[in-house]
Amino acid sequence: MDLAYPFAGRWLVRNSPADRVPSHGTALFATSYAIDFVPVDATGGTAPLTPGSLVRPEPPGRFPGFGRPVLAPAEGVVVAAHDAEPDHMAYRGLPSIGYALTQRRRAAAGWVALAGNHVLIESRGVVVALCHLRHGTVEVRPGQRVLAGDRLGRCGNSGNSTEPHVHVQALDSHDIEHAAAVPLTFGGRLPRNGEIVTAHTP
């Protein structure tokens, strides 16, 4: 399915299916073709790495993309919207190792524990999920029709996330546990890991 980028500005590509499938190392919850976008500043960086970053968790507000608008990547109808999960600390360096060890527990807890605050949009028979939104910022509700570029919420650090970013995936059903993954492109192409993409508001 071809989408518009669900944001404006500069974002770093991570876990792209252009480099491996399944992109996140698992097919659980139809994530085989999922992709992550990390908001960066004008220099292409996230929060400056300090000695403290390597040994303790950091507030998500330190990161330049925390709170950036997340936009609808296609016209469609909202089929789910969840906004009850807190934003947690970000983890780099040694703290990221400890956080990774708890991932199995989150996976066992189900989709919401992994996705955090999220919106599902059904468009042309495909369901697009946008995940890890900031608590208290989701602006849409199930049944609402959206156009590409409409604001859905803001970039956060909820769910299975080590730093503020947006996780995007497509599925053939909104029954997440039984859905199959659908490949994605953005403007006709799939960016690779490490690429910085720049998008403008539609």
C-alpha positions in Angstrom: 0.0 0.0 0.0 1.3 3.4 -0.9 1.1 6.1 1.7 2.1 9.7 2.4 4.6 10.2 5.2 2.6 10.7 8.4 4.6 13.8 9.5 6.3 16.9 8.3 10.0 17.7 8.8 13.1 15.5 9.1 12.8 11.9 10.4 15.4 9.1 10.6 14.4 5.7 9.2 14.8 2.6 11.5 13.8 -1.0 11.3 12.9 -0.7 7.6 11.6 -3.7 5.7 13.8 -2.5 2.8 16.7 -4.0 4.7 15.1 -7.1 6.2 11.8 -8.9 6.7 10.5 -9.3 9.3 11.6 -5.7 9.9 11.3 -5.9 13.7 12.6 -9.5 14.0 9.2 -11.0 14.4 5.9 -11.5 12.6 4.0 -11.1 15.8 0.9 -8.8 15.5 1.5 -8.5 11.7 4.7 -6.4 12.0 6.7 -8.1 9.2 6.6 -4.9 7.1 6.5 -2.3 9.9 8.8 0.7 9.8 9.9 3.2 12.4 10.5 6.9 12.0 12.6 8.8 14.6 12.2 12.6 14.5 15.5 14.5 14.3 16.7 18.1 14.4 18.3 20.1 11.6 21.6 18.3 12.1 20.0 14.9 11.8 20.4 14.1 15.5 18.0 13.2 18.3 18.8 14.2 21.9 22.5 14.9 22.5 24.3 11.8 23.9 25.8 12.6 27.3 27.6 10.4 29.9 24.4 10.3 31.8 22.5 9.0 28.8 24.7 5.9 28.9 23.9 5.0 32.5 20.3 6.2 33.3 16.9 6.6 31.6 16.1 10.1 30.1 12.9 12.1 30.1 11.3 11.9 26.6 11.0 15.7 26.6 14.7 15.8 26.0 14.2 14.5 22.5 13.5 17.0 19.7 10.6 15.1 18.2 8.6 14.5 21.4 5.2 16.2 20.7 5.7 16.6 16.9 2.4 16.3 15.0 1.6 12.8 13.6 -0.6 13.0 10.5 -3.0 10.7 8.6 -1.0 9.0 5.8 -4.1 8.3 3.7 -7.8 9.1 3.5 -9.9 6.7 5.4 -12.0 5.9 8.5 -10.6 5.6 12.0 -11.4 2.1 13.3 -9.6 2.4 16.6 -8.0 5.1 18.7 -6.3 4.5 22.1 -4.9 7.3 24.3 -4.6 5.8 27.8 -1.0 4.8 28.0 1.6 6.9 29.8 4.8 8.1 28.1 7.7 6.5 29.8 11.4 7.3 30.1 13.7 6.9 27.1 16.5 4.3 27.2 19.9 4.5 25.5 23.2 2.9 26.5 23.1 0.5 29.5 19.5 1.2 30.3 18.4 0.0 26.9 19.8 -3.4 27.7 17.6 -3.7 30.8 14.6 -2.4 28.9 15.1 -5.0 26.1 15.0 -7.8 28.7 11.4 -6.7 29.5 10.2 -6.9 25.9 9.0 -10.5 26.2 6.7 -9.4 29.1 5.2 -6.6 27.0 4.6 -8.9 24.0 2.8 -11.4 26.3 0.6 -8.5 27.5 -0.7 -8.0 24.0 -1.0 -5.4 21.3 -1.7 -2.3 23.4 1.4 -3.0 25.6 3.5 -2.9 22.4 1.7 -0.2 20.4 1.0 2.2 23.3 -1.3 5.0 22.3 -2.3 4.4 18.7 -4.7 5.1 15.8 -5.9 2.6 13.2 -7.2 3.9 9.9 -9.0 1.7 7.3 -8.2 2.9 3.8 -9.0 1.1 0.6 -9.5 -2.2 2.4 -6.2 -2.0 4.3 -5.8 -1.0 8.0 -2.9 1.4 8.8 -1.6 1.5 12.4 0.3 4.5 13.8 1.8 3.8 17.2 3.6 5.2 20.3 1.7 8.4 20.3 2.0 10.9 23.2 -0.5 10.4 26.0 -3.4 12.9 25.9 -2.8 14.0 22.3 -5.0 11.6 20.2 -7.5 13.9 18.4 -9.6 11.4 16.4 -12.2 8.8 17.4 -13.6 5.6 15.8 -15.9 6.2 12.9 -14.3 9.6 12.1 -13.3 10.1 8.4 -9.9 11.6 7.9 -8.0 13.0 4.9 -4.3 12.6 4.3 -2.5 15.2 6.3 -5.2 15.5 9.1 -3.6 15.5 12.5 -4.1 12.3 14.5 -2.0 13.1 17.6 1.6 13.8 18.5 4.8 11.8 18.6 5.3 10.1 22.0 7.1 7.4 23.8 4.3 5.0 24.9 4.3 1.3 24.5 7.3 -0.7 23.4 9.6 2.3 22.6 13.1 3.2 23.6 12.8 6.9 22.4 10.1 9.1 20.9 9.3 7.8 17.4 6.4 6.7 15.2 5.8 3.1 14.2 3.8 2.5 11.0 2.5 -0.8 9.8 -0.4 -2.0 7.5 -2.6 -5.0 8.0 -5.4 -6.8 6.1 -7.8 -6.6 9.1 -8.3 -4.6 12.3 -8.4 -7.9 14.2 -4.7 -7.4 15.1 -4.0 -10.9 16.5 -5.2 -12.6 13.3 -4.3 -10.1 10.7 -1.6 -10.5 8.0 1.0 -7.9 7.3 0.7 -5.7 4.2 3.8 -4.2 2.5 4.1 -0.4 2.5 5.7 2.3 0.4 5.7 6.1 0.9 5.3 8.2 -2.3 6.1 5.1 -4.3 9.3 4.0 -2.5 10.5 2.4 0.6 13.3 4.2 2.5 16.2 2.2 3.9 17.6 2.2 7.5 19.7 5.2 8.3 18.1 7.4 5.6 16.7 10.8 6.7 13.5 11.6 4.9 12.0 15.1 4.7 8.3 15.6 4.3 6.1 18.6 4.0 2.5 18.9 5.2 0.1 17.9 2.4 
